Amino acid sequence: MSRFHRPALVSVVVAGALVLVAVVRLLSYSRGSGLAGWLQESALGFLAYRPDSAASVRFFKILATPSVVAGQYFLFRLLNHLHSRNLPPGYDAAHRRIDFRPAGARLALTTLVTLHWVVIEWYKFGGPDRYPFSPLERPAINAVVLLLSQAVAFFGMKYLSFEPLLRQRG
């Protein structure tokens, strides 16, 4: 009989919620789309981008890097599963598991994602008009919030569990 491994279950639920935030935010940025208006009016409307709301413009940037890391978490879980599935029976793959425990790996991943956001911010304020931005946004505040986002992701990543979701009772 199997049962859920609680740290793995919590990790999957938290990462899933962050991916949901990322998808809703991304879809709500589309200009002139009926989807953006529908999202703002739906039950998920509080997650949608609203250029006239300071909380929407600034607060959700704190979740920017953790949301991308959540997507990476699911990718790495899939890779770990595929790797362990191809191993001979009785072989313990735990020591070869990809995870976010090493600080160097966490720093590299969060830095790459944050640099991605910095490029988008540059395009918003200094480049061609490719990304929407609100009159409430300020480049300096956005930079500080993105660094906070990186810190939240860096410290939160080490708590994500890559253990199998189901364990045998024993």
CNS distance restraints for C-alpha pairs under 8 A (distance, minus, plus):
assign (resid   1 and name CA) (resid 168 and name CA) 5.93 0.50 0.50
assign (resid   1 and name CA) (resid 169 and name CA) 5.93 0.50 0.50
assign (resid   2 and name CA) (resid 166 and name CA) 5.97 0.50 0.50
assign (resid   2 and name CA) (resid 167 and name CA) 5.30 0.50 0.50
assign (resid   2 and name CA) (resid 168 and name CA) 4.45 0.50 0.50
assign (resid   2 and name CA) (resid 169 and name CA) 5.74 0.50 0.50
assign (resid   3 and name CA) (resid 166 and name CA) 5.47 0.50 0.50
assign (resid   3 and name CA) (resid 167 and name CA) 5.43 0.50 0.50
assign (resid   3 and name CA) (resid 168 and name CA) 6.42 0.50 0.50
assign (resid   3 and name CA) (resid 169 and name CA) 6.63 0.50 0.50
assign (resid   4 and name CA) (resid   8 and name CA) 7.86 0.50 0.50
assign (resid   4 and name CA) (resid   9 and name CA) 6.71 0.50 0.50
assign (resid   4 and name CA) (resid 165 and name CA) 5.76 0.50 0.50
assign (resid   4 and name CA) (resid 166 and name CA) 4.63 0.50 0.50
assign (resid   4 and name CA) (resid 167 and name CA) 6.14 0.50 0.50
assign (resid   5 and name CA) (resid   9 and name CA) 6.12 0.50 0.50
assign (resid   5 and name CA) (resid 163 and name CA) 7.62 0.50 0.50
assign (resid   5 and name CA) (resid 164 and name CA) 7.17 0.50 0.50
assign (resid   5 and name CA) (resid 165 and name CA) 5.39 0.50 0.50
assign (resid   5 and name CA) (resid 166 and name CA) 5.64 0.50 0.50
assign (resid   5 and name CA) (resid 167 and name CA) 6.04 0.50 0.50
assign (resid   6 and name CA) (resid  10 and name CA) 6.10 0.50 0.50
assign (resid   6 and name CA) (resid 165 and name CA) 7.96 0.50 0.50
assign (resid   7 and name CA) (resid  11 and name CA) 6.08 0.50 0.50
assign (resid   7 and name CA) (resid 160 and name CA) 7.65 0.50 0.50
assign (resid   7 and name CA) (resid 161 and name CA) 5.88 0.50 0.50
assign (resid   8 and name CA) (resid  12 and name CA) 6.18 0.50 0.50
assign (resid   8 and name CA) (resid 160 and name CA) 7.33 0.50 0.50
assign (resid   8 and name CA) (resid 161 and name CA) 4.91 0.50 0.50
assign (resid   8 and name CA) (resid 162 and name CA) 6.40 0.50 0.50
assign (resid   8 and name CA) (resid 163 and name CA) 5.87 0.50 0.50
assign (resid   8 and name CA) (resid 164 and name CA) 6.80 0.50 0.50
assign (resid   8 and name CA) (resid 165 and name CA) 5.42 0.50 0.50
assign (resid   9 and name CA) (resid  13 and name CA) 6.20 0.50 0.50
assign (resid   9 and name CA) (resid 165 and name CA) 6.13 0.50 0.50
assign (resid  10 and name CA) (resid  14 and name CA) 6.08 0.50 0.50
assign (resid  11 and name CA) (resid  15 and name CA) 5.96 0.50 0.50
assign (resid  11 and name CA) (resid 159 and name CA) 7.82 0.50 0.50
assign (resid  11 and name CA) (resid 160 and name CA) 5.20 0.50 0.50
assign (resid  11 and name CA) (resid 161 and name CA) 5.92 0.50 0.50
assign (resid  12 and name CA) (resid  16 and name CA) 5.85 0.50 0.50
assign (resid  12 and name CA) (resid  74 and name CA) 8.00 0.50 0.50
assign (resid  13 and name CA) (resid  17 and name CA) 6.19 0.50 0.50
assign (resid  14 and name CA) (resid  18 and name CA) 6.34 0.50 0.50
assign (resid  15 and name CA) (resid  19 and name CA) 6.18 0.50 0.50
assign (resid  15 and name CA) (resid  67 and name CA) 7.47 0.50 0.50
assign (resid  15 and name CA) (resid  70 and name CA) 4.68 0.50 0.50
assign (resid  15 and name CA) (resid  71 and name CA) 7.34 0.50 0.50
assign (resid  15 and name CA) (resid  73 and name CA) 7.35 0.50 0.50
assign (resid  15 and name CA) (resid  74 and name CA) 7.79 0.50 0.50
assign (resid  16 and name CA) (resid  20 and name CA) 6.17 0.50 0.50
assign (resid  16 and name CA) (resid  70 and name CA) 7.15 0.50 0.50
assign (resid  17 and name CA) (resid  21 and name CA) 6.34 0.50 0.50
assign (resid  18 and name CA) (resid  22 and name CA) 6.29 0.50 0.50
assign (resid  18 and name CA) (resid  63 and name CA) 7.55 0.50 0.50
assign (resid  18 and name CA) (resid  66 and name CA) 7.01 0.50 0.50
assign (resid  18 and name CA) (resid  67 and name CA) 4.75 0.50 0.50
assign (resid  18 and name CA) (resid  70 and name CA) 6.25 0.50 0.50
assign (resid  19 and name CA) (resid  23 and name CA) 6.17 0.50 0.50
assign (resid  19 and name CA) (resid  67 and name CA) 5.48 0.50 0.50
assign (resid  19 and name CA) (resid  68 and name CA) 7.33 0.50 0.50
assign (resid  19 and name CA) (resid  70 and name CA) 6.12 0.50 0.50
assign (resid  19 and name CA) (resid  71 and name CA) 6.19 0.50 0.50
assign (resid  20 and name CA) (resid  24 and name CA) 6.14 0.50 0.50
assign (resid  21 and name CA) (resid  25 and name CA) 6.02 0.50 0.50
assign (resid  21 and name CA) (resid  47 and name CA) 6.31 0.50 0.50
assign (resid  21 and name CA) (resid  67 and name CA) 7.09 0.50 0.50
assign (resid  22 and name CA) (resid  26 and name CA) 6.01 0.50 0.50
assign (resid  22 and name CA) (resid  64 and name CA) 7.38 0.50 0.50
assign (resid  22 and name CA) (resid  67 and name CA) 5.74 0.50 0.50
assign (resid  22 and name CA) (resid  68 and name CA) 7.44 0.50 0.50
assign (resid  23 and name CA) (resid  27 and name CA) 6.10 0.50 0.50
assign (resid  24 and name CA) (resid  28 and name CA) 6.00 0.50 0.50
assign (resid  24 and name CA) (resid  39 and name CA) 7.44 0.50 0.50
assign (resid  24 and name CA) (resid  44 and name CA) 7.59 0.50 0.50
assign (resid  24 and name CA) (resid  47 and name CA) 6.45 0.50 0.50
assign (resid  24 and name CA) (resid  48 and name CA) 5.95 0.50 0.50
assign (resid  25 and name CA) (resid  29 and name CA) 6.51 0.50 0.50
assign (resid  25 and name CA) (resid  47 and name CA) 6.37 0.50 0.50
assign (resid  25 and name CA) (resid  48 and name CA) 5.16 0.50 0.50
assign (resid  25 and name CA) (resid  49 and name CA) 5.81 0.50 0.50
assign (resid  26 and name CA) (resid  30 and name CA) 7.53 0.50 0.50
assign (resid  27 and name CA) (resid  35 and name CA) 7.19 0.50 0.50
assign (resid  27 and name CA) (resid  36 and name CA) 6.40 0.50 0.50
assign (resid  28 and name CA) (resid  35 and name CA) 6.99 0.50 0.50
assign (resid  28 and name CA) (resid  36 and name CA) 4.26 0.50 0.50
assign (resid  28 and name CA) (resid  37 and name CA) 7.57 0.50 0.50
assign (resid  28 and name CA) (resid  39 and name CA) 6.47 0.50 0.50
assign (resid  28 and name CA) (resid  40 and name CA) 7.49 0.50 0.50
assign (resid  28 and name CA) (resid  48 and name CA) 5.37 0.50 0.50
assign (resid  28 and name CA) (resid  49 and name CA) 5.60 0.50 0.50
assign (resid  29 and name CA) (resid  36 and name CA) 6.66 0.50 0.50
assign (resid  29 and name CA) (resid  48 and name CA) 7.99 0.50 0.50
assign (resid  29 and name CA) (resid  49 and name CA) 6.25 0.50 0.50
assign (resid  29 and name CA) (resid 132 and name CA) 7.02 0.50 0.50
assign (resid  30 and name CA) (resid  35 and name CA) 7.75 0.50 0.50
assign (resid  30 and name CA) (resid  36 and name CA) 6.12 0.50 0.50
assign (resid  31 and name CA) (resid  36 and name CA) 7.34 0.50 0.50
assign (resid  32 and name CA) (resid  36 and name CA) 7.81 0.50 0.50
assign (resid  33 and name CA) (resid  37 and name CA) 7.18 0.50 0.50
assign (resid  34 and name CA) (resid  38 and name CA) 6.13 0.50 0.50
assign (resid  35 and name CA) (resid  39 and name CA) 6.05 0.50 0.50
assign (resid  36 and name CA) (resid  40 and name CA) 6.35 0.50 0.50
assign (resid  36 and name CA) (resid  48 and name CA) 7.74 0.50 0.50
assign (resid  37 and name CA) (resid  41 and name CA) 6.41 0.50 0.50
assign (resid  38 and name CA) (resid  42 and name CA) 6.08 0.50 0.50
assign (resid  39 and name CA) (resid  43 and name CA) 7.82 0.50 0.50
assign (resid  39 and name CA) (resid  44 and name CA) 6.39 0.50 0.50
assign (resid  39 and name CA) (resid  45 and name CA) 5.43 0.50 0.50
assign (resid  39 and name CA) (resid  48 and name CA) 6.35 0.50 0.50
assign (resid  40 and name CA) (resid  44 and name CA) 7.08 0.50 0.50
assign (resid  40 and name CA) (resid  45 and name CA) 4.01 0.50 0.50
assign (resid  40 and name CA) (resid  46 and name CA) 7.15 0.50 0.50
assign (resid  40 and name CA) (resid  47 and name CA) 7.99 0.50 0.50
assign (resid  40 and name CA) (resid  48 and name CA) 5.62 0.50 0.50
assign (resid  40 and name CA) (resid  49 and name CA) 7.79 0.50 0.50
assign (resid  40 and name CA) (resid  50 and name CA) 7.94 0.50 0.50
assign (resid  41 and name CA) (resid  45 and name CA) 5.49 0.50 0.50
assign (resid  44 and name CA) (resid  48 and name CA) 6.92 0.50 0.50
assign (resid  46 and name CA) (resid  56 and name CA) 7.99 0.50 0.50
assign (resid  47 and name CA) (resid  56 and name CA) 7.62 0.50 0.50
assign (resid  48 and name CA) (resid  56 and name CA) 7.57 0.50 0.50
assign (resid  49 and name CA) (resid  56 and name CA) 5.92 0.50 0.50
assign (resid  49 and name CA) (resid  57 and name CA) 7.01 0.50 0.50
assign (resid  50 and name CA) (resid  56 and name CA) 5.78 0.50 0.50
assign (resid  50 and name CA) (resid  57 and name CA) 6.86 0.50 0.50
assign (resid  51 and name CA) (resid  56 and name CA) 7.22 0.50 0.50
assign (resid  51 and name CA) (resid  57 and name CA) 6.27 0.50 0.50
assign (resid  51 and name CA) (resid 133 and name CA) 6.82 0.50 0.50
assign (resid  51 and name CA) (resid 134 and name CA) 4.72 0.50 0.50
assign (resid  51 and name CA) (resid 135 and name CA) 7.54 0.50 0.50
assign (resid  51 and name CA) (resid 136 and name CA) 7.52 0.50 0.50
assign (resid  52 and name CA) (resid  57 and name CA) 7.93 0.50 0.50
assign (resid  52 and name CA) (resid 134 and name CA) 6.89 0.50 0.50
assign (resid  52 and name CA) (resid 136 and name CA) 7.36 0.50 0.50
assign (resid  53 and name CA) (resid  57 and name CA) 6.16 0.50 0.50
assign (resid  53 and name CA) (resid 136 and name CA) 7.89 0.50 0.50
assign (resid  54 and name CA) (resid  58 and name CA) 5.92 0.50 0.50
assign (resid  54 and name CA) (resid  59 and name CA) 7.72 0.50 0.50
assign (resid  54 and name CA) (resid 136 and name CA) 6.34 0.50 0.50
assign (resid  54 and name CA) (resid 137 and name CA) 7.99 0.50 0.50
assign (resid  55 and name CA) (resid  59 and name CA) 5.06 0.50 0.50
assign (resid  55 and name CA) (resid  60 and name CA) 7.40 0.50 0.50
assign (resid  56 and name CA) (resid  60 and name CA) 5.99 0.50 0.50
assign (resid  57 and name CA) (resid  61 and name CA) 7.34 0.50 0.50
assign (resid  57 and name CA) (resid 134 and name CA) 7.13 0.50 0.50
assign (resid  57 and name CA) (resid 136 and name CA) 7.30 0.50 0.50
assign (resid  57 and name CA) (resid 137 and name CA) 6.77 0.50 0.50
assign (resid  58 and name CA) (resid  62 and name CA) 7.54 0.50 0.50
assign (resid  58 and name CA) (resid 137 and name CA) 7.40 0.50 0.50
assign (resid  58 and name CA) (resid 142 and name CA) 7.14 0.50 0.50
assign (resid  58 and name CA) (resid 145 and name CA) 7.39 0.50 0.50
assign (resid  59 and name CA) (resid  63 and name CA) 7.67 0.50 0.50
assign (resid  60 and name CA) (resid  64 and name CA) 6.63 0.50 0.50
assign (resid  61 and name CA) (resid  65 and name CA) 7.93 0.50 0.50
assign (resid  61 and name CA) (resid 142 and name CA) 7.64 0.50 0.50
assign (resid  61 and name CA) (resid 145 and name CA) 6.36 0.50 0.50
assign (resid  61 and name CA) (resid 146 and name CA) 6.29 0.50 0.50
assign (resid  61 and name CA) (resid 149 and name CA) 6.81 0.50 0.50
assign (resid  62 and name CA) (resid  66 and name CA) 7.92 0.50 0.50
assign (resid  62 and name CA) (resid 145 and name CA) 5.86 0.50 0.50
assign (resid  62 and name CA) (resid 146 and name CA) 6.28 0.50 0.50
assign (resid  62 and name CA) (resid 148 and name CA) 6.30 0.50 0.50
assign (resid  62 and name CA) (resid 149 and name CA) 4.29 0.50 0.50
assign (resid  62 and name CA) (resid 152 and name CA) 7.69 0.50 0.50
assign (resid  63 and name CA) (resid  67 and name CA) 5.86 0.50 0.50
assign (resid  63 and name CA) (resid 149 and name CA) 6.02 0.50 0.50
assign (resid  64 and name CA) (resid  68 and name CA) 6.66 0.50 0.50
assign (resid  64 and name CA) (resid 146 and name CA) 7.54 0.50 0.50
assign (resid  64 and name CA) (resid 149 and name CA) 6.39 0.50 0.50
assign (resid  65 and name CA) (resid  69 and name CA) 6.16 0.50 0.50
assign (resid  65 and name CA) (resid 110 and name CA) 6.77 0.50 0.50
assign (resid  65 and name CA) (resid 113 and name CA) 6.18 0.50 0.50
assign (resid  65 and name CA) (resid 114 and name CA) 6.41 0.50 0.50
assign (resid  65 and name CA) (resid 146 and name CA) 7.68 0.50 0.50
assign (resid  65 and name CA) (resid 149 and name CA) 5.58 0.50 0.50
assign (resid  65 and name CA) (resid 150 and name CA) 5.80 0.50 0.50
assign (resid  65 and name CA) (resid 153 and name CA) 6.11 0.50 0.50
assign (resid  66 and name CA) (resid  70 and name CA) 6.06 0.50 0.50
assign (resid  66 and name CA) (resid 149 and name CA) 6.88 0.50 0.50
assign (resid  66 and name CA) (resid 150 and name CA) 7.44 0.50 0.50
assign (resid  66 and name CA) (resid 152 and name CA) 6.98 0.50 0.50
assign (resid  66 and name CA) (resid 153 and name CA) 4.68 0.50 0.50
assign (resid  67 and name CA) (resid  71 and name CA) 6.63 0.50 0.50
assign (resid  68 and name CA) (resid  72 and name CA) 6.43 0.50 0.50
assign (resid  68 and name CA) (resid 113 and name CA) 7.29 0.50 0.50
assign (resid  69 and name CA) (resid  73 and name CA) 6.04 0.50 0.50
assign (resid  69 and name CA) (resid 109 and name CA) 7.78 0.50 0.50
assign (resid  69 and name CA) (resid 110 and name CA) 7.50 0.50 0.50
assign (resid  69 and name CA) (resid 153 and name CA) 7.09 0.50 0.50
assign (resid  69 and name CA) (resid 157 and name CA) 7.79 0.50 0.50
assign (resid  70 and name CA) (resid  74 and name CA) 6.51 0.50 0.50
assign (resid  71 and name CA) (resid  75 and name CA) 6.39 0.50 0.50
assign (resid  72 and name CA) (resid  76 and name CA) 6.08 0.50 0.50
assign (resid  73 and name CA) (resid  77 and name CA) 6.10 0.50 0.50
assign (resid  73 and name CA) (resid 160 and name CA) 8.00 0.50 0.50
assign (resid  74 and name CA) (resid  78 and name CA) 6.19 0.50 0.50
assign (resid  75 and name CA) (resid  79 and name CA) 6.27 0.50 0.50
assign (resid  76 and name CA) (resid  80 and name CA) 6.02 0.50 0.50
assign (resid  76 and name CA) (resid  98 and name CA) 6.58 0.50 0.50
assign (resid  76 and name CA) (resid  99 and name CA) 7.45 0.50 0.50
assign (resid  77 and name CA) (resid  81 and name CA) 6.11 0.50 0.50
assign (resid  77 and name CA) (resid 162 and name CA) 6.35 0.50 0.50
assign (resid  78 and name CA) (resid  82 and name CA) 6.15 0.50 0.50
assign (resid  79 and name CA) (resid  83 and name CA) 6.05 0.50 0.50
assign (resid  80 and name CA) (resid  84 and name CA) 6.09 0.50 0.50
assign (resid  80 and name CA) (resid  97 and name CA) 6.03 0.50 0.50
assign (resid  80 and name CA) (resid  98 and name CA) 6.50 0.50 0.50
assign (resid  81 and name CA) (resid  85 and name CA) 6.04 0.50 0.50
assign (resid  82 and name CA) (resid  86 and name CA) 6.68 0.50 0.50
assign (resid  83 and name CA) (resid  87 and name CA) 6.94 0.50 0.50
assign (resid  84 and name CA) (resid  93 and name CA) 6.02 0.50 0.50
assign (resid  87 and name CA) (resid  91 and name CA) 6.53 0.50 0.50
assign (resid  87 and name CA) (resid  93 and name CA) 7.84 0.50 0.50
assign (resid  93 and name CA) (resid  97 and name CA) 6.25 0.50 0.50
assign (resid  97 and name CA) (resid 162 and name CA) 7.82 0.50 0.50
assign (resid  98 and name CA) (resid 162 and name CA) 7.92 0.50 0.50
assign (resid  99 and name CA) (resid 161 and name CA) 7.91 0.50 0.50
assign (resid  99 and name CA) (resid 162 and name CA) 6.40 0.50 0.50
assign (resid 100 and name CA) (resid 105 and name CA) 6.46 0.50 0.50
assign (resid 100 and name CA) (resid 106 and name CA) 5.84 0.50 0.50
assign (resid 100 and name CA) (resid 157 and name CA) 5.97 0.50 0.50
assign (resid 100 and name CA) (resid 158 and name CA) 5.42 0.50 0.50
assign (resid 100 and name CA) (resid 160 and name CA) 7.34 0.50 0.50
assign (resid 101 and name CA) (resid 105 and name CA) 7.66 0.50 0.50
assign (resid 101 and name CA) (resid 106 and name CA) 7.36 0.50 0.50
assign (resid 101 and name CA) (resid 157 and name CA) 7.59 0.50 0.50
assign (resid 101 and name CA) (resid 158 and name CA) 4.97 0.50 0.50
assign (resid 101 and name CA) (resid 159 and name CA) 7.97 0.50 0.50
assign (resid 102 and name CA) (resid 106 and name CA) 6.52 0.50 0.50
assign (resid 102 and name CA) (resid 158 and name CA) 7.95 0.50 0.50
assign (resid 103 and name CA) (resid 107 and name CA) 6.00 0.50 0.50
assign (resid 104 and name CA) (resid 108 and name CA) 6.05 0.50 0.50
assign (resid 105 and name CA) (resid 109 and name CA) 6.14 0.50 0.50
assign (resid 106 and name CA) (resid 110 and name CA) 6.04 0.50 0.50
assign (resid 106 and name CA) (resid 154 and name CA) 5.73 0.50 0.50
assign (resid 106 and name CA) (resid 157 and name CA) 7.01 0.50 0.50
assign (resid 106 and name CA) (resid 158 and name CA) 7.83 0.50 0.50
assign (resid 107 and name CA) (resid 111 and name CA) 5.85 0.50 0.50
assign (resid 107 and name CA) (resid 154 and name CA) 6.42 0.50 0.50
assign (resid 108 and name CA) (resid 112 and name CA) 6.17 0.50 0.50
assign (resid 109 and name CA) (resid 113 and name CA) 6.29 0.50 0.50
assign (resid 110 and name CA) (resid 114 and name CA) 5.98 0.50 0.50
assign (resid 110 and name CA) (resid 150 and name CA) 5.71 0.50 0.50
assign (resid 110 and name CA) (resid 153 and name CA) 6.71 0.50 0.50
assign (resid 110 and name CA) (resid 154 and name CA) 6.27 0.50 0.50
assign (resid 111 and name CA) (resid 115 and name CA) 6.02 0.50 0.50
assign (resid 111 and name CA) (resid 150 and name CA) 7.12 0.50 0.50
assign (resid 112 and name CA) (resid 116 and name CA) 6.30 0.50 0.50
assign (resid 113 and name CA) (resid 117 and name CA) 6.50 0.50 0.50
assign (resid 114 and name CA) (resid 118 and name CA) 6.19 0.50 0.50
assign (resid 114 and name CA) (resid 146 and name CA) 6.71 0.50 0.50
assign (resid 114 and name CA) (resid 147 and name CA) 7.40 0.50 0.50
assign (resid 114 and name CA) (resid 150 and name CA) 6.32 0.50 0.50
assign (resid 115 and name CA) (resid 119 and name CA) 6.29 0.50 0.50
assign (resid 116 and name CA) (resid 120 and name CA) 6.50 0.50 0.50
assign (resid 117 and name CA) (resid 121 and name CA) 6.17 0.50 0.50
assign (resid 117 and name CA) (resid 146 and name CA) 7.47 0.50 0.50
assign (resid 118 and name CA) (resid 122 and name CA) 6.15 0.50 0.50
assign (resid 118 and name CA) (resid 143 and name CA) 7.33 0.50 0.50
assign (resid 118 and name CA) (resid 146 and name CA) 7.87 0.50 0.50
assign (resid 119 and name CA) (resid 123 and name CA) 6.30 0.50 0.50
assign (resid 120 and name CA) (resid 124 and name CA) 6.19 0.50 0.50
assign (resid 120 and name CA) (resid 131 and name CA) 7.55 0.50 0.50
assign (resid 121 and name CA) (resid 125 and name CA) 6.33 0.50 0.50
assign (resid 121 and name CA) (resid 139 and name CA) 7.32 0.50 0.50
assign (resid 121 and name CA) (resid 142 and name CA) 7.76 0.50 0.50
assign (resid 122 and name CA) (resid 126 and name CA) 5.38 0.50 0.50
assign (resid 122 and name CA) (resid 127 and name CA) 6.35 0.50 0.50
assign (resid 123 and name CA) (resid 127 and name CA) 4.12 0.50 0.50
assign (resid 123 and name CA) (resid 128 and name CA) 6.21 0.50 0.50
assign (resid 123 and name CA) (resid 129 and name CA) 7.15 0.50 0.50
assign (resid 123 and name CA) (resid 130 and name CA) 6.90 0.50 0.50
assign (resid 123 and name CA) (resid 131 and name CA) 7.08 0.50 0.50
assign (resid 124 and name CA) (resid 128 and name CA) 7.44 0.50 0.50
assign (resid 124 and name CA) (resid 129 and name CA) 6.52 0.50 0.50
assign (resid 124 and name CA) (resid 130 and name CA) 6.86 0.50 0.50
assign (resid 124 and name CA) (resid 131 and name CA) 5.49 0.50 0.50
assign (resid 124 and name CA) (resid 132 and name CA) 6.86 0.50 0.50
assign (resid 124 and name CA) (resid 133 and name CA) 6.48 0.50 0.50
assign (resid 125 and name CA) (resid 139 and name CA) 7.20 0.50 0.50
assign (resid 133 and name CA) (resid 137 and name CA) 6.87 0.50 0.50
assign (resid 137 and name CA) (resid 141 and name CA) 7.51 0.50 0.50
assign (resid 137 and name CA) (resid 142 and name CA) 7.06 0.50 0.50
assign (resid 138 and name CA) (resid 142 and name CA) 6.09 0.50 0.50
assign (resid 139 and name CA) (resid 143 and name CA) 6.15 0.50 0.50
assign (resid 140 and name CA) (resid 144 and name CA) 6.39 0.50 0.50
assign (resid 141 and name CA) (resid 145 and name CA) 6.17 0.50 0.50
assign (resid 142 and name CA) (resid 146 and name CA) 6.06 0.50 0.50
assign (resid 143 and name CA) (resid 147 and name CA) 6.30 0.50 0.50
assign (resid 144 and name CA) (resid 148 and name CA) 6.31 0.50 0.50
assign (resid 145 and name CA) (resid 149 and name CA) 6.09 0.50 0.50
assign (resid 146 and name CA) (resid 150 and name CA) 6.24 0.50 0.50
assign (resid 147 and name CA) (resid 151 and name CA) 6.31 0.50 0.50
assign (resid 148 and name CA) (resid 152 and name CA) 6.16 0.50 0.50
assign (resid 149 and name CA) (resid 153 and name CA) 6.22 0.50 0.50
assign (resid 150 and name CA) (resid 154 and name CA) 5.96 0.50 0.50
assign (resid 151 and name CA) (resid 155 and name CA) 6.16 0.50 0.50
assign (resid 152 and name CA) (resid 156 and name CA) 5.85 0.50 0.50
assign (resid 153 and name CA) (resid 157 and name CA) 5.74 0.50 0.50
assign (resid 154 and name CA) (resid 158 and name CA) 7.43 0.50 0.50
assign (resid 155 and name CA) (resid 159 and name CA) 7.93 0.50 0.50
assign (resid 156 and name CA) (resid 160 and name CA) 7.32 0.50 0.50
